[in-house]
Amino acid sequence: MQDALVRLAVYTGGLASLMILFPIVGVEPLEQEVARVSREIQSATTFFVQSITVSEILIDYQNAKIAGSSTTTSSYSSKAARAARRKAPSAEKVSILIVPGHEPGMGGTEFGGLYERDIAIDISDSLVDLLKQNPRYDVIVARTKTEWNPLLQSYFDTHAAEIAAFIESQKQQMAGYIATGRFTLESDQVSHPSAPSAAALKIYGINKWTSENNVAITLHLHVNDYGGRRSRRSGIYDGFVVYVPDHQYSNGEASKAIGMAIANRLSAYHATSTLSKEDVGVVEDRELIATGSNNTADGAALLIEYGYIYEPQFQKSRVREVAIADYAYATYLGLQDFFNDPVAPTYGSISFPYDWDTVTVADGATGPGVYALQSALRYLGSYPPRGKTFSDCPVSGVAGKCTQKAIAEYQAAGGLETTGTFGPKTRAALEKDLPTP
């Protein structure tokens, strides 16, 4: 990585953060180590190249060794899932690092007693279980709710000086390229809160570690929020967004192709973010450390914001589990689409088929059955109802006028009495229209 790429760096607190994190190390030896590593990086030949391409990842997937591989699906606490946290990447498979957003026990947004960092772990657990079914993948998880993957924690501890020097040297390197116009600074960037210096050092460390260990794809999983929202009030934005690197970065091409595939699957059942500039669904960003800010990641890197934390599919406890599983499933399907190895047959949602006899749609009714019904009607083209958007009528697991109008449209299309209620004839029609794939 160091002898082939141009980096852009904006982080200036690497050395200060390092001293805060490791106060027992003498200042003079630490500065000497930073200077040494910085000189090594700066002495390397630098130029813009594609560090990873779509064709390279596809070839690696096709050539991945699958003989004798396990297709175990497991809970995060199982032996197989624990192994996914602790082992080094395989050179014979497509390595994927899953990074649940923020740090164990700290960071991220919060609403209604729910913490983004915990929801991210739950999505990660579901996604890992799906990815483990594919023997072509080698899956590594960055953290649990209580600790970092020991591989990464050890790297943070033993390579802190190198990480800090790497960050600082890239800043110095890239300043010249910006000044001479070799790197264009786009003006339409989404504003993001700055990561605390200690957290930033770790994320840059992840970028460096994935590059050194040939990790093909890194997925950072998050739940969204925005500045200025009152802490106890729901916000005004909703929907998902997938962030990818600036197209000028060396991992930009492959990252965006993967991001488009995942966003396509997410958009089948969920609204695209209504926040300005996020509403395109897949957003290029030069400043997010997670996606390789400063061109610091060789492999494809994406940050997925699955929705805003105050949205009902997260806040309603009876809905949250199925919504989280559905987000993970859409992500998995998107990856499979990217690799030209789609999962079929599938409805694109794991929420249905469902036992429709157990579902009621009285105003305000909530639960996985309502979520499944909204998703099923979406698949059949009746949800959201005409004249409404996903933002107006999300797949939320909460019944109301949107659901009732959608049922009425489905009934009208099928020649049923248009009541807007979910009676026996409508249930039977739904069973017929949605056989088990």
Order of alpha helices (4+ residues) and beta strands (2+ residues): alpha-alpha-alpha-alpha-beta-beta-beta-alpha-beta-alpha-alpha-alpha-beta-beta-alpha-beta-beta-alpha-alpha-alpha-alpha-alpha
